[in-house]
Amino acid sequence: QVQLVESGGGLVQAGGSLRLACAASGRTLSDYGMGWFRQTPGKEREFVAAISWDDTTFYVDSAKVRFTISRDNAKNTVFLQMNEMKPEDTAVYYCAAVPRDPNCSGYGCYSALATLRNVDYWGQGTRVTVSS
């Protein structure tokens, strides 16, 4: 079992920055790819960013350049640095753990990490609100 706890959400003005953190316990994160998804009312949870077991990173187009995902395996923590935030970034952000897929490597692992059904563990979510 893996427990994921997010923190760092809050209210920020457009153009501002937030740094989300996801602390894991139960198992070492190096066995997992880690991702961030977000969800707004009435919409399906959507992929935002992920970092693979080999530290390859992936982003949804709207997050490229503005967001950076990183991991500190020694602290069992994953981060999402969000800069130049926009009102459309407003959502509840969820941390996710995806088990290592031996059938992919490098950028070939995008589908493995960005697909909801591949997620084994979810955090409880942290709310992010970007005001215009």
ZAFI-169890 format. One line per 4 residues: number of its first residue (from 1); their letters; for each residue x, y, z of N, C-alpha, C. Coordinates in Angstrom, 3 decimals. Layout:
! residues N
NUM) a) X/Y/Z/X/Y/Z/X/Y/Z ~ ...
//
This chain:
! residues 132
1) qvql) 0.823/-1.187/0.000/0.000/0.000/0.000/0.864/1.246/0.000 ~ 0.401/2.231/-0.718/1.068/3.532/-0.766/0.064/4.587/-0.346 ~ 0.457/5.418/0.575/-0.377/6.557/0.974/0.256/7.821/0.408 ~ -0.572/8.621/-0.223/-0.111/9.871/-0.841/-0.842/11.042/-0.199
5) vesg) -0.086/12.038/0.203/-0.679/13.217/0.832/-0.171/14.459/0.120 ~ -1.106/15.198/-0.495/-0.732/16.420/-1.198/-0.775/17.618/-0.258 ~ -0.001/18.623/-0.618/-0.029/19.898/0.090/0.406/20.990/-0.871 ~ 0.167/22.237/-0.477/0.638/23.364/-1.261/-0.411/24.079/-2.074
9) gglv) -1.626/23.554/-2.081/-2.673/24.240/-2.817/-3.084/25.537/-2.132 ~ -3.883/26.313/-2.834/-4.348/27.567/-2.255/-4.836/28.520/-3.318 ~ -4.938/29.782/-2.939/-5.417/30.834/-3.827/-4.233/31.660/-4.315 ~ -4.191/31.893/-5.611/-3.108/32.680/-6.195/-3.687/33.535/-7.316
13) qagg) -3.097/34.663/-7.534/-3.531/35.527/-8.637/-2.950/35.026/-9.954 ~ -3.629/35.347/-11.023/-3.128/34.993/-12.351/-1.719/35.551/-12.528 ~ -0.842/34.721/-13.086/0.555/35.099/-13.245/1.434/34.667/-12.096 ~ 0.809/34.231/-11.000/1.567/33.821/-9.827/2.011/32.377/-9.892
17) slrl) 2.573/31.910/-8.778/3.147/30.565/-8.721/2.676/29.831/-7.476 ~ 2.622/28.523/-7.601/2.386/27.632/-6.475/3.274/26.407/-6.648 ~ 3.627/25.807/-5.521/4.390/24.564/-5.556/3.628/23.511/-4.768 ~ 3.180/22.492/-5.472/2.494/21.395/-4.828/3.504/20.318/-4.444
21) acaa) 3.234/19.655/-3.344/4.070/18.545/-2.898/3.194/17.330/-2.638 ~ 3.746/16.167/-2.892/3.053/14.905/-2.646/4.010/14.005/-1.869 ~ 3.697/13.783/-0.617/4.524/12.948/0.239/3.955/11.534/0.268 ~ 4.822/10.580/0.033/4.385/9.187/-0.023/4.911/8.408/1.164
25) sgrt) 4.134/7.452/1.585/4.567/6.538/2.627/4.075/5.144/2.284 ~ 4.739/4.167/2.823/4.326/2.790/2.594/5.272/2.029/1.693 ~ 5.680/2.664/0.608/6.646/2.050/-0.296/7.495/3.154/-0.903 ~ 8.634/2.751/-1.420/9.508/3.746/-2.020/8.978/4.197/-3.379
29) lsdy) 9.057/5.478/-3.628/8.541/6.035/-4.874/9.344/5.611/-6.087 ~ 10.556/5.134/-5.888/11.365/4.752/-7.035/10.762/3.562/-7.782 ~ 9.813/2.876/-7.150/9.139/1.760/-7.817/7.976/2.219/-8.687 ~ 7.705/3.534/-8.668/6.523/4.058/-9.338/6.857/5.238/-10.230
33) gmgw) 6.043/5.381/-11.260/5.970/6.656/-11.935/4.968/7.503/-11.165 ~ 5.226/8.796/-11.071/4.374/9.674/-10.285/3.775/10.745/-11.176 ~ 2.512/11.012/-10.951/1.845/11.991/-11.796/0.968/12.946/-11.024 ~ 0.587/14.017/-11.707/-0.393/14.963/-11.187/-1.537/15.029/-12.190
37) frqt) -2.720/14.912/-11.664/-3.946/15.060/-12.439/-4.761/16.175/-11.784 ~ -5.744/16.689/-12.513/-6.609/17.708/-11.923/-8.037/17.497/-12.383 ~ -8.944/18.039/-11.594/-10.359/17.837/-11.888/-11.153/19.063/-11.477 ~ -12.070/19.455/-12.345/-13.017/20.522/-12.050/-14.418/19.928/-12.027
41) pgke) -15.364/20.595/-11.362/-16.721/20.033/-11.225/-17.344/19.700/-12.576 ~ -17.883/18.507/-12.677/-18.577/18.100/-13.879/-17.683/17.591/-14.993 ~ -16.381/17.587/-14.750/-15.450/17.141/-15.782/-14.665/15.936/-15.297 ~ -14.150/15.182/-16.255/-13.325/14.034/-15.924/-11.955/14.502/-15.435
45) refv) -11.394/13.700/-14.547/-10.036/13.996/-14.085/-9.082/13.918/-15.274 ~ -8.193/14.915/-15.379/-7.319/14.979/-16.547/-5.859/14.988/-16.143 ~ -5.048/14.456/-17.029/-3.611/14.396/-16.816/-2.992/15.787/-16.917 ~ -2.022/16.061/-16.037/-1.299/17.329/-16.069/0.188/17.094/-16.325
49) aais) 0.812/16.258/-15.503/2.247/16.038/-15.622/2.600/14.717/-14.957 ~ 3.728/14.150/-15.381/4.196/12.911/-14.776/5.710/12.825/-14.883 ~ 6.279/12.059/-13.965/7.700/11.764/-14.003/7.843/10.256/-13.858 ~ 8.565/9.697/-14.804/8.647/8.247/-14.882/9.660/7.680/-13.892
53) wddt) 9.730/6.344/-13.816/10.690/5.656/-12.964/12.117/5.912/-13.409 ~ 12.310/6.360/-14.669/13.652/6.722/-15.128/13.809/8.245/-15.238 ~ 12.906/8.982/-14.575/12.952/10.454/-14.485/12.621/11.174/-15.789 ~ 12.099/10.461/-16.775/11.557/11.143/-17.946/10.306/11.902/-17.521
57) tfyv) 10.145/13.127/-18.012/8.985/13.927/-17.625/8.033/14.121/-18.802 ~ 6.769/14.282/-18.458/5.708/14.428/-19.446/4.756/15.527/-18.972 ~ 4.203/16.284/-19.924/3.284/17.364/-19.587/2.152/17.419/-20.610 ~ 0.986/17.806/-20.123/-0.084/18.164/-21.052/0.340/19.458/-21.737
61) dsak) -0.137/19.683/-22.945/0.337/20.838/-23.723/0.173/22.146/-22.960 ~ -0.930/22.305/-22.234/-1.197/23.565/-21.540/-0.240/23.802/-20.373 ~ 0.472/22.765/-19.946/1.376/22.888/-18.805/2.845/22.982/-19.215 ~ 3.116/22.663/-20.465/4.505/22.726/-20.923/5.037/24.143/-20.756
65) vrft) 6.287/24.258/-20.370/6.982/25.527/-20.133/6.602/26.117/-18.778 ~ 5.303/26.110/-18.416/4.881/26.772/-17.180/5.048/25.882/-15.948 ~ 4.857/24.573/-16.090/4.900/23.656/-14.953/6.156/22.795/-15.012 ~ 6.651/22.411/-13.828/7.787/21.504/-13.750/7.517/20.459/-12.678
69) isrd) 7.613/19.200/-13.057/7.465/18.115/-12.104/8.851/17.592/-11.753 ~ 9.025/17.249/-10.479/10.302/16.707/-10.024/10.034/15.742/-8.878 ~ 11.045/14.960/-8.572/10.889/13.997/-7.488/12.160/13.949/-6.663 ~ 11.983/13.711/-5.381/13.094/13.516/-4.462/12.878/12.148/-3.832
73) nakn) 13.520/11.155/-4.407/13.281/9.784/-3.934/13.757/9.594/-2.496 ~ 14.790/10.323/-2.101/15.293/10.201/-0.725/14.234/10.645/0.278 ~ 13.418/11.636/-0.121/12.366/12.137/0.758/11.003/11.553/0.395 ~ 10.981/10.684/-0.619/9.734/10.073/-1.064/8.671/11.130/-1.372
77) tvfl) 9.090/12.150/-2.075/8.199/13.282/-2.342/8.292/13.680/-3.809 ~ 7.167/14.062/-4.351/7.084/14.566/-5.719/6.547/15.992/-5.660 ~ 7.054/16.833/-6.547/6.672/18.242/-6.549/6.108/18.634/-7.908 ~ 5.241/19.626/-7.886/4.783/20.248/-9.117/4.897/21.752/-8.940
81) qmne) 5.873/22.332/-9.601/6.057/23.784/-9.582/5.211/24.369/-10.700 ~ 4.305/25.263/-10.346/3.407/25.864/-11.325/3.666/27.363/-11.374 ~ 4.093/27.834/-12.519/4.381/29.242/-12.738/3.433/29.820/-13.778 ~ 3.376/31.147/-13.825/2.536/31.854/-14.805/1.137/31.244/-14.827
85) mkpe) 0.577/31.100/-13.683/-0.694/30.404/-13.571/-1.832/31.205/-14.180 ~ -2.810/30.453/-14.665/-3.962/31.038/-15.347/-5.247/30.602/-14.647 ~ -6.314/31.371/-14.782/-7.587/30.965/-14.162/-8.023/29.558/-14.574 ~ -7.694/29.154/-15.785/-8.084/27.811/-16.235/-7.295/26.695/-15.559
89) dtav) -6.281/27.060/-14.760/-5.573/26.066/-13.952/-6.332/25.746/-12.665 ~ -7.380/26.468/-12.386/-8.176/26.239/-11.180/-8.780/24.840/-11.206 ~ -8.515/24.071/-10.148/-8.988/22.693/-10.082/-8.544/22.088/-8.754 ~ -9.016/20.885/-8.501/-8.437/20.076/-7.422/-7.356/19.212/-8.066
93) yyca) -6.169/19.287/-7.509/-5.021/18.563/-8.056/-4.779/17.301/-7.233 ~ -4.602/16.196/-7.948/-4.412/14.896/-7.315/-3.055/14.320/-7.690 ~ -2.385/13.801/-6.696/-1.146/13.067/-6.905/-1.503/11.612/-7.210 ~ -0.708/10.981/-8.062/-1.009/9.613/-8.472/0.269/8.801/-8.573
97) avpr) 0.158/7.521/-8.246/1.282/6.591/-8.358/0.931/5.499/-9.358 ~ 1.801/5.337/-10.346/1.605/4.343/-11.401/2.724/3.314/-11.301 ~ 2.404/2.032/-11.210/3.463/1.032/-11.070/4.347/0.981/-12.309 ~ 5.580/0.647/-12.071/6.552/0.545/-13.166/6.056/-0.400/-14.235
101) dpnc) 6.149/0.046/-15.502/5.748/-0.763/-16.651/7.013/-1.269/-17.343 ~ 7.268/-2.567/-17.315/8.493/-3.088/-17.934/8.456/-3.066/-19.464 ~ 7.283/-2.756/-20.044/7.143/-2.797/-21.502/7.398/-1.461/-22.177 ~ 7.809/-0.460/-21.410/8.081/0.840/-22.023/9.341/1.428/-21.416
105) sgyg) 9.876/2.408/-22.106/11.034/3.129/-21.590/11.038/4.526/-22.175 ~ 11.650/5.459/-21.484/11.758/6.835/-21.959/10.416/7.430/-22.313 ~ 10.371/8.158/-23.430/9.146/8.836/-23.830/8.076/7.876/-24.315 ~ 8.414/6.626/-24.480/7.416/5.613/-24.821/6.475/5.299/-23.689
109) cysa) 6.729/5.833/-22.507/5.901/5.541/-21.339/4.797/6.558/-21.119 ~ 4.574/7.443/-22.079/3.554/8.485/-21.882/2.192/7.867/-21.579 ~ 1.756/6.934/-22.386/0.433/6.335/-22.185/0.343/5.630/-20.839 ~ 1.437/4.975/-20.450/1.434/4.264/-19.166/1.190/5.212/-18.010
113) latl) 1.687/6.436/-18.134/1.630/7.379/-17.023/0.454/8.335/-17.088 ~ -0.099/8.567/-18.249/-1.137/9.584/-18.408/-2.544/9.018/-18.419 ~ -2.672/7.723/-18.257/-3.969/7.065/-18.339/-4.518/6.780/-16.953 ~ -5.725/7.235/-16.718/-6.338/7.122/-15.383/-6.370/5.681/-14.879
117) rnvd) -6.691/4.750/-15.745/-6.909/3.373/-15.281/-5.600/2.708/-14.839 ~ -4.476/3.314/-15.189/-3.188/2.739/-14.774/-2.757/3.180/-13.381 ~ -3.483/4.116/-12.817/-3.113/4.631/-11.504/-3.493/3.637/-10.416 ~ -2.507/3.293/-9.596/-2.772/2.383/-8.482/-3.205/3.122/-7.221
121) ywgq) -2.633/4.298/-7.012/-2.900/5.028/-5.778/-3.125/6.501/-6.075 ~ -4.078/7.071/-5.344/-4.399/8.495/-5.453/-4.238/9.179/-4.105 ~ -3.854/10.444/-4.151/-3.932/11.254/-2.954/-5.339/11.789/-2.783 ~ -5.547/12.542/-1.728/-6.887/13.053/-1.425/-7.204/14.334/-2.184
125) gtrv) -6.213/14.939/-2.791/-6.417/16.149/-3.580/-6.118/17.413/-2.800 ~ -5.662/18.430/-3.512/-5.450/19.748/-2.941/-6.023/20.780/-3.901 ~ -6.765/21.710/-3.365/-7.487/22.673/-4.211/-6.588/23.829/-4.584 ~ -6.626/24.160/-5.865/-5.887/25.299/-6.404/-6.888/26.247/-7.067
129) tvss) -6.835/27.511/-6.672/-7.714/28.514/-7.252/-6.877/29.667/-7.771 ~ -7.059/29.993/-9.035/-6.327/31.085/-9.658/-7.323/32.184/-9.992 ~ -7.146/33.337/-9.381/-8.066/34.443/-9.608/-7.563/35.320/-10.754 ~ -8.511/35.879/-11.477/-8.135/36.716/-12.628/-7.960/38.162/-12.233
//
